Amino acid sequence: MTKARVSPCSWMFAIVILCMTLFGQSYAQLKVGFYFNKCGTNNVEQVIFDIVTAAFQNDRTIVAALLRMHFHDCFVRGCDASLLLDGSTSEKNAGANASVRGFELIDACKARLEQLCPGTVSCADIIAIATRVAVFQAGGRWYNVETGRRDGTISNVIEAQNNLPGPTVPVANAITLFNSKGLNVTDFVLLLGGGHTVGVIHCNFFLDRLYNFQNTGRPDPSMNTTTLTFLQSQCPPQGSSNFVFADQTRGSEFRVDKAFYDAIRQRKGVLQLDQRIAQDTLTASTVNRLSLTGDFTFQFHAAMIKLGRVGVLTGSQGQIRRNCHRVN
């Protein structure tokens, strides 16, 4: 990270945070600028910004990792960092969470903040702030993160299994699940696309689409033949540890942009659910709009803000964990 690049970002960040604080925007007990003047002379969000920016410059896949972590945390017991808790029956042990990573980055942010202002910043807020920084670094629009979340004390593997949609879930069922979290159809399409516009998907999550779709002995007919040939070359029928980019648009693999919607309209979706939202009558019009206009740039951040409000603990609820991996 060169000084010339970091200095303008840090300057802009400080101005944005100051303006947000002065405007005093809030939602319920969440508030933009919640940590203003709560960590001595330190800017909590600037501390996280610097740590995540350095991590992004070494590993651009951290964007997808944090988006996945934030989503998987918020969909189980709300955005309370319950996903971070260790334990033999914790959420981490759910099959859907096997590929969640980035814990060490959250730990680094937490460790630094505990040095600066012990017991002040929640792990849940760190996840939300860190995800926003990663999205911004990957070309996404800057959005205001409401803070003031507190950390949960319960983490249950069964709850994770019941609340995280799988790659083959029908669109209507996924929408129902999102509705139960206070998120609508548009939020669903935005969050699914935003999460899959970056990152990778391991072959075992879609191998059936390539060789034995719905036990037919044939590939999924909804997949673009060129994409099918490429994916088969990367993922042999006997399975492997290989992975492919979630966004099959060359040059867009690490950018938070609308290219994912362009790809699935061309039948290049890797996961079954990805392809289904481009074809299902409940979601196809939204996919088309996001592909053909610049709406994604302006709407994704709004969906992320709504996601960050799901089931939050505030006030005297929960606790501020001193260590994100265990309760106090």
C-alpha positions in Angstrom: 0.0 0.0 0.0 1.6 3.2 -1.1 1.3 6.4 0.7 0.0 8.2 -2.3 -3.0 5.8 -2.5 -3.8 5.6 1.1 -3.7 9.2 2.0 -6.5 10.4 -0.3 -8.7 7.5 0.8 -8.1 8.2 4.5 -8.8 11.9 4.0 -12.0 11.2 2.1 -13.0 8.6 4.7 -12.6 11.1 7.6 -14.8 13.7 5.8 -17.5 11.2 5.1 -17.6 10.0 8.7 -17.8 13.5 10.0 -20.6 14.4 7.7 -22.6 11.3 8.6 -22.1 12.0 12.2 -23.3 15.5 11.9 -26.4 14.5 10.1 -27.2 12.0 12.9 -28.9 9.4 10.6 -30.3 6.5 12.6 -32.5 3.5 12.4 -34.2 2.4 15.7 -31.2 2.2 18.1 -28.7 1.8 15.3 -27.0 5.0 14.3 -24.5 6.2 11.7 -21.5 7.4 13.7 -22.4 5.5 16.8 -18.7 5.3 17.9 -17.9 8.9 17.5 -16.0 10.1 20.6 -16.3 6.6 22.2 -12.7 5.4 21.6 -10.7 8.4 22.8 -9.2 10.3 19.9 -9.4 7.2 17.7 -11.8 6.9 14.8 -13.1 3.3 15.1 -14.2 3.1 11.5 -10.9 4.5 10.2 -9.1 1.8 12.2 -11.1 -0.9 10.5 -10.8 0.8 7.1 -7.0 0.7 7.3 -6.8 -2.9 8.3 -9.3 -4.2 5.7 -7.7 -2.1 3.0 -4.3 -3.6 3.7 -5.9 -7.1 3.6 -7.7 -6.4 0.3 -4.4 -5.3 -1.3 -2.9 -8.7 -0.5 -6.0 -10.8 -1.2 -8.9 -9.5 -3.4 -11.0 -12.6 -2.5 -11.5 -11.2 1.0 -14.5 -9.2 -0.5 -16.5 -12.3 -1.2 -15.4 -13.8 2.1 -16.7 -10.9 4.1 -20.0 -10.6 2.1 -20.6 -14.3 2.8 -19.8 -13.9 6.5 -22.0 -10.9 6.9 -25.0 -12.6 5.1 -24.6 -15.9 6.9 -24.3 -14.2 10.3 -27.4 -11.9 9.8 -29.6 -14.7 8.6 -29.2 -16.7 11.8 -30.3 -14.9 14.9 -29.7 -11.6 13.2 -26.5 -9.6 12.8 -25.1 -10.5 16.2 -21.7 -12.1 15.3 -23.1 -15.5 16.5 -21.3 -17.0 13.5 -18.0 -16.2 15.1 -18.5 -18.2 18.3 -16.5 -21.4 18.6 -18.0 -24.7 19.8 -18.8 -28.2 18.7 -22.5 -27.2 18.1 -22.0 -23.6 16.9 -23.1 -22.2 13.6 -19.6 -22.7 12.2 -20.3 -26.4 12.0 -23.3 -26.1 9.6 -22.5 -27.4 6.1 -23.4 -24.0 4.5 -20.8 -22.3 6.7 -17.9 -24.7 5.8 -16.6 -22.3 3.2 -17.0 -19.1 5.4 -13.6 -17.5 6.0 -12.1 -14.2 7.0 -12.3 -14.8 10.7 -8.6 -13.8 11.1 -9.3 -10.4 9.6 -12.2 -9.7 12.0 -9.9 -10.9 14.8 -7.2 -8.4 13.7 -9.7 -5.5 13.8 -11.0 -6.6 17.2 -7.6 -7.0 18.7 -6.5 -3.5 17.6 -9.7 -1.9 18.9 -9.4 -3.7 22.2 -6.0 -2.1 22.6 -7.4 1.3 21.8 -10.7 1.2 23.7 -11.4 -2.1 25.5 -15.0 -3.4 25.6 -16.3 -0.8 23.3 -16.8 -2.1 19.7 -18.9 -5.1 19.1 -17.8 -8.0 16.8 -21.1 -7.6 15.0 -20.3 -4.0 14.1 -16.8 -4.9 13.0 -18.3 -7.4 10.5 -20.7 -4.8 9.1 -18.0 -2.1 8.8 -15.4 -4.4 7.4 -17.8 -5.7 4.7 -18.6 -2.1 3.6 -14.9 -1.3 3.3 -14.2 -4.4 1.2 -17.2 -3.7 -1.1 -15.9 -0.1 -1.6 -12.4 -1.4 -2.4 -13.8 -3.7 -5.0 -15.5 -0.9 -6.9 -18.8 -0.8 -5.1 -20.5 2.4 -4.0 -19.7 3.7 -0.5 -22.6 3.3 1.8 -23.3 4.5 5.4 -23.1 1.7 8.0 -25.4 2.0 10.9 -23.7 0.9 14.1 -24.6 0.2 17.7 -25.1 -3.6 17.4 -24.3 -5.8 20.3 -23.0 -9.4 20.2 -25.1 -12.5 20.8 -24.3 -15.3 23.3 -26.0 -18.2 21.5 -24.8 -20.0 18.4 -26.6 -23.1 17.2 -25.7 -25.3 14.2 -29.4 -26.4 13.7 -30.5 -22.9 13.4 -27.9 -22.2 10.8 -29.0 -25.3 8.8 -32.6 -24.2 8.9 -32.0 -20.5 7.9 -29.4 -20.5 5.2 -30.7 -21.1 1.7 -28.9 -23.8 -0.4 -27.8 -23.5 -4.0 -30.7 -25.5 -5.3 -33.5 -23.9 -3.3 -36.6 -22.9 -5.4 -36.8 -19.1 -6.0 -40.2 -18.9 -4.2 -38.8 -20.6 -1.1 -35.8 -18.3 -1.1 -38.1 -15.2 -1.3 -40.2 -16.5 1.6 -37.1 -16.9 3.7 -35.9 -13.4 2.8 -39.4 -12.0 3.6 -39.2 -13.6 7.0 -36.1 -11.4 7.6 -37.8 -8.2 6.5 -36.3 -8.3 3.0 -38.3 -8.1 -0.2 -37.8 -9.7 -3.7 -35.6 -6.8 -4.9 -33.4 -7.2 -1.8 -33.1 -10.9 -2.5 -31.9 -10.4 -6.1 -29.6 -7.6 -5.1 -28.0 -9.5 -2.2 -27.6 -12.7 -4.1 -26.1 -10.9 -7.1 -23.9 -8.7 -4.9 -22.5 -11.8 -3.1 -21.9 -13.7 -6.3 -20.4 -10.9 -8.4 -17.2 -11.7 -6.6 -15.5 -14.8 -5.2 -15.4 -18.4 -6.2 -17.6 -21.5 -6.0 -16.2 -25.0 -5.4 -17.1 -27.6 -8.0 -19.0 -29.9 -5.6 -21.7 -27.2 -5.2 -22.8 -27.5 -8.8 -21.3 -30.7 -10.2 -24.8 -32.2 -10.8 -25.6 -29.4 -13.2 -22.7 -30.4 -15.4 -23.3 -34.2 -15.6 -26.4 -35.5 -14.0 -29.0 -32.7 -13.6 -31.9 -33.9 -11.5 -30.8 -37.5 -12.1 -31.3 -37.3 -15.9 -27.8 -38.3 -16.7 -27.4 -35.1 -18.7 -26.3 -31.6 -18.0 -28.7 -28.8 -17.0 -30.2 -27.7 -20.3 -30.5 -24.1 -19.0 -26.7 -23.6 -19.0 -25.0 -21.9 -21.9 -23.2 -24.6 -23.9 -19.9 -22.6 -24.0 -20.1 -22.1 -20.2 -20.9 -25.8 -19.7 -17.9 -26.9 -21.7 -15.6 -24.6 -19.7 -17.0 -25.7 -16.4 -16.7 -29.3 -17.3 -13.0 -28.7 -18.1 -12.5 -27.3 -14.6 -14.7 -29.8 -12.7 -14.3 -33.5 -13.7 -17.3 -35.8 -13.1 -15.6 -37.7 -10.2 -15.3 -34.4 -8.3 -12.3 -32.4 -7.2 -11.3 -29.5 -5.0 -11.2 -27.1 -7.9 -13.2 -24.0 -8.0 -14.4 -21.4 -10.5 -15.4 -17.8 -10.4 -19.0 -17.1 -9.3 -19.2 -14.4 -12.0 -18.4 -15.9 -15.4 -17.8 -12.4 -16.9 -14.1 -12.1 -17.8 -12.5 -9.1 -16.1 -15.3 -8.7 -13.5 -14.4 -11.6 -11.2 -13.3 -9.3 -8.3 -15.5 -6.3 -8.9 -18.8 -5.5 -7.2 -20.8 -4.5 -10.3 -23.8 -5.6 -12.4 -21.9 -8.0 -14.6 -23.3 -11.0 -12.7 -26.8 -10.1 -14.0 -25.5 -9.8 -17.5 -24.0 -13.3 -17.2 -27.1 -15.1 -15.9 -29.2 -13.4 -18.6 -26.8 -15.2 -21.0 -27.4 -18.5 -19.1 -23.9 -18.4 -17.6 -25.0 -18.9 -14.0 -22.8 -21.3 -12.1 -25.3 -22.2 -9.3 -28.8 -23.4 -10.0 -30.3 -20.7 -7.9 -28.3 -18.0 -9.8 -29.7 -19.2 -13.1 -33.2 -19.6 -11.8 -33.6 -16.0 -10.8 -33.0 -14.9 -14.4 -35.8 -17.2 -15.6 -38.4 -17.2 -12.8 -41.3 -14.9 -13.3 -40.9 -13.7 -9.7 -37.4 -12.3 -10.3 -36.7 -12.1 -14.0 -37.9 -8.5 -14.5 -35.6 -7.4 -11.6 -32.6 -9.2 -13.1 -33.3 -7.6 -16.5 -33.5 -4.2 -15.0 -30.3 -4.5 -13.0 -28.5 -5.8 -16.1 -29.8 -3.2 -18.5 -29.5 -0.1 -16.2 -27.2 1.3 -13.7 -29.6 0.6 -10.8 -27.4 -2.0 -9.1 -24.8 0.7 -8.3 -27.3 2.7 -6.4 -29.5 0.0 -4.9 -27.1 -2.6 -3.7 -25.9 -0.4 -0.8 -29.5 0.1 0.3 -30.0 -3.7 0.4 -26.8 -4.1 2.5 -28.1 -1.5 5.0 -31.4 -3.4 5.3 -29.5 -6.7 5.7 -27.4 -5.1 8.5 -30.6 -4.3 10.5 -31.9 -7.9 10.6 -32.5 -9.1 14.2 -29.9 -6.7 15.8 -29.3 -6.6 19.5 -29.0 -3.0 20.8 -29.0 -1.1 24.1 -28.6 -3.5 27.0 -29.2 -6.6 24.9 -26.4 -9.1 24.4 -22.9 -8.0 25.2 -19.7 -6.5 23.8 -17.5 -9.6 23.5 -13.9 -9.1 24.5 -13.0 -12.0 22.2 -15.2 -12.6 19.1 -14.9 -16.4 19.5 -16.4 -16.8 22.9 -18.8 -15.1 25.3 -17.5 -13.0 28.1 
